[in-house]
Amino acid sequence: MSYEEKRDEIAEEVKPIVAHTMPFHKKAAAKIVYITIVFTIIGVLLALFLPTHMFPFSMSPEMHDAVLTFVVFTIAAAPVAALVYAIGAYSLIAWRKKGANNNEEPPEDGAPLHGSGLITSLWIGTSVVLVLFLLVWGMAELSAETAQQSNAIQVNVTGQQWMWTFSYPGTGVTTHNLILPEGRQIEFNVTSMDVTHGFWPVEMGVQIDANPNVIDHIAATTNRLGSFDVRCSQICGLYHAYMQTKGTVVTKAQFATWLASQGASSSSIQSYALSGK
């Protein structure tokens, strides 16, 4: 046996002992943990600061809850995604095949890996807790979004290729621009005259499909004066991209004045716009 062969044989015998006594911070697992921590911090920071630049400003509690849900879900998912990315990044950097000779045979497979009952239990337990948390949060937000007050203002929404029509029951007012009073819950009764559309008052933070021959309901509470966009969120034909209009939130007095300017009677305005204050 040559010197080189003897040296390699001894090295193979010593390797398990060295690996067992190696300090944790020098092991591959430790390095992956460190990378995971860094990636998790980056993910949490992105979740906290990106929404202010990604989302439109909020004009309702529902929009605030939608942004909060995005932040919470992103933070909850950050450690899981970070671990996946860390393993991938470390594998590409530390365990890649080095050298420029592409004619070399690939190395032999390593020793079989044996599972750890503790790690498996922790992984399954963490996944179950995470999924249950997201489920409970999502169901609570959905329940809050669909809850309607007894004095909610009713607005009928009709989609058709390629425009929106809004009517205010009991007033005789119909318009293509959505006007809403501040500080009131609005219940949208949504349907379609032709194909499926998607009613999406963007800054209100709610969205619901508009289906032919079906009336669907969604509610939002206005809490800020100003203009907002109303778009179609379902591809509905050739001019889908142009199926958008403007909405405006005004004071209650301005809303009553606007209804009167559209031909609503004083009695209908009193019962519709000013009731349940």
C-alpha positions in Angstrom: 0.0 0.0 0.0 1.4 3.4 -1.0 1.8 6.3 1.4 -1.1 8.2 -0.3 -3.5 5.2 0.0 -2.6 4.7 3.7 -3.1 8.4 4.4 -6.6 8.3 2.7 -7.5 5.2 4.7 -6.6 6.8 8.0 -8.4 10.0 7.0 -11.6 8.1 6.4 -11.3 6.3 9.8 -10.7 9.6 11.6 -13.4 11.6 9.8 -16.4 10.4 11.9 -14.6 11.1 15.1 -13.6 14.6 14.0 -17.1 15.3 12.8 -18.5 14.1 16.2 -16.2 16.3 18.2 -16.4 19.3 16.0 -17.8 22.5 17.7 -21.4 23.1 16.7 -20.7 26.6 15.2 -18.4 24.9 12.7 -20.9 22.3 11.5 -23.0 22.7 8.4 -26.2 22.7 10.5 -25.1 25.6 12.5 -24.2 27.6 9.5 -27.6 26.9 8.0 -29.2 28.0 11.3 -27.3 31.3 11.2 -28.3 31.9 7.6 -31.9 31.1 8.5 -31.8 33.7 11.3 -30.5 36.4 8.9 -33.1 35.5 6.3 -35.9 35.6 8.9 -34.9 39.0 10.1 -34.9 40.3 6.5 -38.3 38.7 5.9 -39.8 40.3 9.0 -38.4 43.7 8.1 -39.8 43.5 4.6 -43.2 42.5 6.1 -43.2 45.6 8.4 -42.0 48.2 5.9 -43.1 47.1 2.4 -46.9 47.4 2.9 -46.6 51.2 3.1 -45.2 51.2 -0.4 -47.1 48.3 -1.9 -50.6 48.9 -0.8 -52.9 51.8 -1.5 -53.9 54.0 1.4 -56.6 52.8 3.7 -60.1 54.3 3.6 -61.9 51.6 5.7 -61.2 49.3 8.7 -61.4 46.4 6.2 -58.5 47.8 4.3 -56.5 48.2 7.5 -57.3 44.5 8.4 -56.2 43.3 4.9 -52.8 45.0 5.3 -52.5 43.7 8.9 -53.3 40.2 7.6 -50.6 40.5 5.0 -48.1 41.6 7.6 -49.0 38.9 10.1 -49.0 36.1 7.5 -45.7 37.2 6.1 -44.1 37.3 9.6 -45.5 33.9 10.4 -44.1 32.4 7.1 -40.8 34.2 7.3 -38.9 31.5 9.4 -40.2 28.6 7.2 -39.3 30.4 4.0 -35.9 31.4 5.5 -35.1 27.8 6.4 -35.8 26.7 2.9 -33.8 29.5 1.3 -30.9 28.9 3.8 -30.7 25.2 3.0 -30.8 26.0 -0.8 -28.2 28.8 -0.5 -25.8 26.8 1.6 -26.1 23.8 -0.6 -25.3 25.8 -3.7 -22.3 27.5 -2.1 -20.7 24.8 0.1 -21.7 21.5 -1.5 -21.4 22.3 -5.1 -19.0 20.4 -7.3 -15.8 22.5 -7.6 -13.3 22.4 -10.5 -13.3 23.2 -14.2 -12.9 19.6 -15.4 -16.3 18.7 -16.7 -15.2 15.3 -17.8 -14.8 14.0 -14.2 -17.2 11.5 -12.9 -19.6 12.9 -10.3 -18.7 12.0 -6.7 -20.3 9.0 -5.1 -23.4 9.4 -3.0 -22.8 10.1 0.7 -23.8 7.9 3.6 -27.6 7.3 4.1 -29.3 9.9 6.3 -31.2 8.6 9.3 -34.3 10.5 10.5 -34.6 12.1 13.9 -37.8 11.6 15.8 -37.4 14.8 17.7 -36.8 16.9 14.6 -39.7 15.3 12.8 -42.1 15.9 15.8 -41.0 19.5 16.1 -41.5 20.1 12.4 -44.9 18.5 12.3 -46.0 20.2 15.5 -44.8 23.6 14.3 -46.6 23.2 11.0 -49.8 22.2 12.7 -49.7 25.2 15.0 -48.9 27.6 12.2 -51.6 26.3 9.9 -54.2 26.4 12.7 -53.2 30.0 13.6 -53.6 31.1 10.0 -56.9 29.3 9.7 -58.4 30.9 12.8 -57.1 34.4 11.8 -58.5 34.1 8.3 -61.9 32.8 9.4 -62.1 35.7 12.0 -61.3 38.3 9.4 -63.8 36.8 6.9 -66.5 36.8 9.6 -65.8 40.4 10.4 -65.8 41.4 6.7 -69.2 39.8 6.1 -70.8 41.1 9.3 -73.4 43.7 8.6 -74.9 46.4 10.8 -78.6 46.9 11.1 -78.4 50.5 9.8 -76.0 49.9 6.9 -76.5 51.9 3.8 -77.6 49.8 0.9 -75.9 50.3 -2.5 -76.8 48.1 -5.5 -73.9 47.4 -7.8 -74.3 46.1 -11.3 -71.5 45.1 -13.6 -71.7 44.9 -17.3 -69.3 44.9 -20.2 -67.5 47.2 -19.5 -68.9 49.6 -16.8 -70.3 49.8 -13.3 -73.7 51.1 -12.4 -74.6 52.1 -8.8 -78.1 52.6 -7.5 -79.3 53.8 -4.1 -82.5 51.9 -3.2 -85.5 54.0 -2.3 -84.1 57.3 -3.7 -84.3 56.7 -7.5 -80.7 57.7 -7.9 -78.5 55.8 -10.3 -74.9 56.7 -11.3 -71.7 55.4 -12.8 -69.5 57.1 -10.1 -69.8 55.7 -6.6 -70.5 58.3 -3.9 -70.5 57.3 -0.3 -71.0 59.0 3.1 -68.2 59.0 5.7 -68.5 57.0 8.9 -71.2 54.6 7.7 -71.1 50.9 6.9 -72.0 50.3 3.3 -73.5 47.0 2.2 -72.9 46.4 -1.5 -75.4 44.2 -3.2 -73.5 43.0 -6.3 -74.7 41.3 -9.5 -73.9 41.3 -13.2 -75.9 41.7 -16.4 -73.8 39.5 -18.6 -70.5 37.7 -17.6 -68.7 37.3 -14.3 -67.0 40.5 -13.1 -65.2 41.3 -9.9 -66.3 44.3 -7.8 -63.2 45.8 -6.2 -63.3 49.2 -4.5 -59.5 49.2 -4.0 -58.9 51.4 -1.1 -61.9 49.9 0.8 -60.1 46.6 1.0 -62.9 44.4 -0.1 -63.6 42.4 -3.2 -66.4 40.1 -4.4 -67.5 38.5 -7.7 -70.4 39.9 -9.6 -72.3 36.9 -11.1 -75.2 36.9 -13.5 -78.6 36.2 -11.8 -77.0 36.1 -8.4 -76.8 38.9 -5.8 -73.7 38.7 -3.6 -73.1 40.9 -0.5 -70.0 42.5 0.9 -69.7 45.4 3.4 -67.2 48.1 4.2 -67.2 51.0 6.6 -65.9 54.4 5.3 -63.6 56.2 7.7 -61.7 58.7 5.5 -62.8 61.4 3.0 -61.4 61.4 -0.5 -61.4 59.5 -3.8 -60.8 55.8 -4.4 -60.7 53.5 -7.4 -63.3 51.0 -8.4 -62.0 48.2 -10.7 -63.0 44.9 -12.1 -60.9 42.1 -10.7 -62.1 39.3 -13.1 -61.1 39.1 -16.7 -64.4 39.8 -18.4 -63.6 40.4 -22.1 -61.7 42.6 -24.5 -62.0 45.9 -22.6 -61.6 44.4 -19.1 -58.7 46.7 -18.3 -60.9 49.8 -18.9 -63.7 48.7 -16.6 -62.9 51.1 -13.8 -64.4 54.2 -12.4 -63.9 56.6 -9.4 -65.6 56.6 -6.0 -65.7 59.4 -3.5 -66.3 59.5 0.2 -68.0 62.7 1.3 -69.5 64.0 4.6 -73.0 63.0 5.5 -74.3 66.5 4.7 -72.5 66.5 1.3 -74.0 63.1 0.6 -77.5 64.3 1.3 -76.9 67.3 -0.9 -75.7 65.1 -3.7 -78.7 62.9 -3.5 -80.9 65.9 -3.7 -79.0 67.1 -6.8 -79.7 63.7 -8.4 -83.4 64.1 -8.0 -84.0 62.3 -4.7 -86.9 63.5 -2.6 -86.4 65.0 0.9 -88.3 62.1 2.5 -86.2 59.5 0.8 -83.0 61.3 1.7 -84.1 61.5 5.3 -84.9 57.8 5.5 -81.9 56.7 3.5 -78.9 59.0 4.1 -79.6 60.4 7.5 -81.2 57.5 9.4 -79.3 55.5 12.0 -76.7 58.1 12.7 
